[in-house]
């Protein structure tokens, strides 16, 4: 697998609006996109830092994955996302390498990206997302 760059770093937050205000006030960043990903029970807010994005994740459901993450581990870094080409092939490659996959097929994520997650048990405890922008 050859990622082209870090696409974004996902940060789980309890209060999305407060977290947006913090990043805008303290770092002078501008939130350029807020969207809900209903399938994942999450609202996301994006900031650009150079070529990398920060994705704030606020749960829309107390039983959603981000709520469960915060309950178990607290607020903080949730995942790191790598940009790849040919996401389907990358998933097959990862599986052949013995990586446990959360997603065996890509699904739609925020910003119209095709995404898939690799299980933290195979990645030294880090939830890794791979994503591909097929609009390009």
C-alpha positions as CSV (number, residue, x, y, z in Angstrom):
1,X,0.0,0.0,0.0
2,X,1.4,3.4,-1.0
3,X,-0.5,6.3,0.4
4,X,0.0,9.6,-1.3
5,X,-0.4,11.7,1.8
6,X,-2.2,12.0,5.1
7,X,-5.7,12.9,4.0
8,X,-6.9,13.9,7.5
9,X,-6.7,13.3,11.2
10,X,-10.0,12.5,12.9
11,X,-10.7,13.9,16.4
12,X,-13.6,12.7,18.4
13,X,-15.3,15.6,20.4
14,X,-18.2,15.8,22.8
15,X,-19.4,19.1,21.6
16,X,-18.8,19.9,17.9
17,X,-19.8,23.6,18.1
18,X,-17.4,24.2,21.0
19,X,-14.6,22.4,19.3
20,X,-15.1,24.4,16.1
21,X,-15.0,27.6,18.0
22,X,-11.8,26.5,19.8
23,X,-9.9,25.7,16.5
24,X,-11.1,29.0,14.9
25,X,-10.3,31.1,18.0
26,X,-7.0,29.6,19.1
27,X,-5.4,28.5,15.8
28,X,-7.1,31.0,13.5
29,X,-8.3,28.2,11.3
30,X,-11.6,28.4,9.3
31,X,-14.1,25.6,9.3
32,X,-14.8,25.2,5.6
33,X,-17.3,22.3,5.7
34,X,-19.8,20.8,8.2
35,X,-21.8,17.7,7.1
36,X,-23.6,14.8,8.6
37,X,-22.8,11.2,7.7
38,X,-26.0,9.6,8.8
39,X,-24.7,6.0,8.2
40,X,-21.9,6.6,10.7
41,X,-24.1,8.6,13.1
42,X,-21.7,11.5,13.1
43,X,-21.5,15.2,12.2
44,X,-18.1,16.3,10.8
45,X,-16.3,19.7,10.7
46,X,-13.2,20.2,8.5
47,X,-10.2,22.5,8.8
48,X,-7.3,22.7,6.4
49,X,-3.7,22.8,7.8
50,X,-1.4,22.9,4.8
51,X,-2.2,19.9,2.7
52,X,-3.7,17.9,5.7
53,X,-7.2,18.3,7.1
54,X,-8.4,18.1,10.6
55,X,-11.8,16.3,10.9
56,X,-13.7,16.9,14.1
57,X,-16.3,14.2,14.8
58,X,-19.4,14.8,16.8
59,X,-21.8,12.0,17.5
60,X,-25.4,12.3,16.5
61,X,-26.5,9.3,18.5
62,X,-25.5,8.2,22.0
63,X,-25.1,4.6,20.7
64,X,-23.1,5.7,17.7
65,X,-19.4,4.7,17.2
66,X,-18.0,8.1,18.2
67,X,-20.1,8.3,21.4
68,X,-18.8,4.8,22.3
69,X,-15.2,5.8,21.5
70,X,-15.5,8.9,23.8
71,X,-17.2,6.8,26.5
72,X,-14.3,4.3,26.4
73,X,-11.3,6.5,25.7
74,X,-12.4,10.1,26.1
75,X,-12.1,12.9,23.5
76,X,-9.1,12.9,21.3
77,X,-7.5,11.4,18.2
78,X,-9.9,8.9,16.8
79,X,-8.2,7.9,13.5
80,X,-5.7,8.8,10.9
81,X,-6.7,8.7,7.2
82,X,-4.4,8.0,4.3
83,X,-5.2,8.9,0.7
84,X,-4.8,6.0,-1.7
85,X,-5.5,5.2,-5.3
86,X,-7.5,2.1,-6.2
87,X,-9.0,1.6,-2.7
88,X,-10.5,-1.7,-3.6
89,X,-7.1,-3.1,-4.6
90,X,-5.6,-1.6,-1.4
91,X,-8.1,-3.4,0.7
92,X,-7.3,-6.7,-1.0
93,X,-3.6,-6.1,-0.6
94,X,-4.0,-5.3,3.2
95,X,-6.1,-8.4,3.7
96,X,-3.5,-10.6,1.9
97,X,-0.9,-9.0,4.3
98,X,-3.0,-10.3,7.3
99,X,-4.6,-7.0,8.2
100,X,-8.0,-7.3,9.9
101,X,-10.4,-5.2,8.0
102,X,-13.4,-3.4,9.5
103,X,-14.7,-2.7,5.9
104,X,-14.1,-5.3,3.2
105,X,-15.6,-2.9,0.7
106,X,-15.4,0.9,0.5
107,X,-18.3,3.0,1.7
108,X,-19.2,6.6,1.3
109,X,-17.7,9.0,3.9
110,X,-17.6,12.7,4.4
111,X,-16.6,15.0,1.5
112,X,-17.8,12.3,-1.0
113,X,-14.7,10.2,-0.3
114,X,-14.8,6.4,-0.7
115,X,-13.5,5.1,2.7
116,X,-12.6,1.9,4.5
117,X,-11.2,1.2,8.0
118,X,-8.5,-1.1,9.1
119,X,-8.9,-2.7,12.5
120,X,-6.7,-1.2,15.3
121,X,-5.8,-4.8,16.4
122,X,-3.7,-5.0,13.2
123,X,-2.3,-1.5,13.2
124,X,-0.6,-1.1,16.6
125,X,-3.8,0.2,18.2
126,X,-4.4,3.0,15.7
127,X,-7.7,3.1,13.8
128,X,-6.6,3.7,10.2
129,X,-8.9,4.9,7.4
130,X,-7.9,4.7,3.8
131,X,-9.8,6.9,1.4
132,X,-10.0,7.7,-2.3
133,X,-11.4,10.7,-4.0
134,X,-12.9,9.4,-7.2
135,X,-14.1,12.8,-8.3
136,X,-10.6,13.6,-9.6
